[in-house]
Amino acid sequence: MIEFYYAPTPNGWKVGIMLEECGLPYETRLMRLSAGDQFAPEFLAISPNAKMPAIIDPSPPEGYGPAPVTVFESGAILLYLAEKTGRFAPQESDRRARKALNEWLFWQVGTQGPMGGQLSHFRNYAPEGEKEYGFKRYLGEYDRNLGVLEARLEGRGWILDEYSIADMLAFPWAFIAKPLGASLEAFPNVAAWRERMKAREAVQRAINLHKESQNRGRHRADNNDVLFNQNAASLRSGGAEDGG
Ligand SMILES: N[C@@H](CCC(=O)N[C@@H](CS)C(=O)NCC(=O)O)C(=O)O
């Protein structure tokens, strides 16, 4: 059974969606990010970037050998699971479709996700009085990325020709537009795609996974150093400090 290191955030949902879509059996390891579980040495051995999601697969596909496989980074995890199941990604032999998958995967993990993450920080977690510039900057970037997605979805139902891991990666950050202080009003293609995604049962199960443990502004920069005042020394701390 796959061990799924998870917290209920957009990056966690991506992997939850894929596991649910594939019907792969998994066991959730719920992480207390505000308490520093991500800095525990056992977790860093799996995810050296000290962030969830991550997985351990005790039954890897052919070519990996018999030892369990660990994977960190949401894009790498979804690619691995697509390879394992043969689902939700174009065949390797379809070079052009595969290239398009790479483009949208890298766009998501390199641009849409990080900009959304920073927007969330300045909207929900930065100290009062220090929010304004960051919020404006990342709201603009988030909105720009909605524009990128809007253009891509013109005349098509999904980011690639068929529903794929590209949709699963991009959806969570579009799903939370409103709590980020953004609006989908000017992006009808994105809004319709978001509804199509939300209608999928696997997606619903994933976004409800441990919903009760969502941060929702409880742990912020002014009351939690573990999450919001990190540096390289954090990686050596071993975690397990509860900043509030
Ligand atoms: N690039 C990573 C980002 C993962 C990420 O930012 N995870 C956050 C939660 S959404 C996390 O684990 N934060 C803990 C921390 O920053 O200490 C991915 O796509 O997997």
The ligand as a MOL file (V3000), in Angstrom:
LIG
                    3D

  0  0  0     0  0            999 V3000
M  V30 BEGIN CTAB
M  V30 COUNTS 20 19 0 0 0
M  V30 BEGIN ATOM
M  V30 1 N 7.1220 22.2560 -5.2030 0
M  V30 2 C 6.4860 21.4890 -4.1790 0
M  V30 3 C 5.7770 22.4100 -3.2110 0
M  V30 4 C 5.2580 21.6890 -1.9920 0
M  V30 5 C 4.8700 22.6540 -0.8920 0
M  V30 6 O 5.0630 23.8790 -1.0020 0
M  V30 7 N 4.3200 22.0880 0.1850 0
M  V30 8 C 3.9750 22.9140 1.3270 0
M  V30 9 C 2.5050 22.8600 1.6530 0
M  V30 10 S 1.5150 23.3660 0.2740 0
M  V30 11 C 4.7330 22.4370 2.5500 0
M  V30 12 O 4.9650 21.2580 2.7240 0
M  V30 13 N 5.0890 23.3730 3.4140 0
M  V30 14 C 5.8190 23.1110 4.6140 0
M  V30 15 C 6.8330 24.1750 4.8670 0
M  V30 16 O 6.9320 25.1300 4.0800 0
M  V30 17 O 7.5290 24.0670 5.8630 0
M  V30 18 C 5.5110 20.4870 -4.7950 0
M  V30 19 O 4.9280 20.8250 -5.8410 0
M  V30 20 O 5.3640 19.3710 -4.2660 0
M  V30 END ATOM
M  V30 BEGIN BOND
M  V30 1 1 1 2
M  V30 2 1 2 3
M  V30 3 1 2 18
M  V30 4 1 3 4
M  V30 5 1 4 5
M  V30 6 2 5 6
M  V30 7 1 5 7
M  V30 8 1 7 8
M  V30 9 1 8 9
M  V30 10 1 8 11
M  V30 11 1 9 10
M  V30 12 2 11 12
M  V30 13 1 11 13
M  V30 14 1 13 14
M  V30 15 1 14 15
M  V30 16 2 15 16
M  V30 17 1 15 17
M  V30 18 2 18 19
M  V30 19 1 18 20
M  V30 END BOND
M  V30 END CTAB
M  END
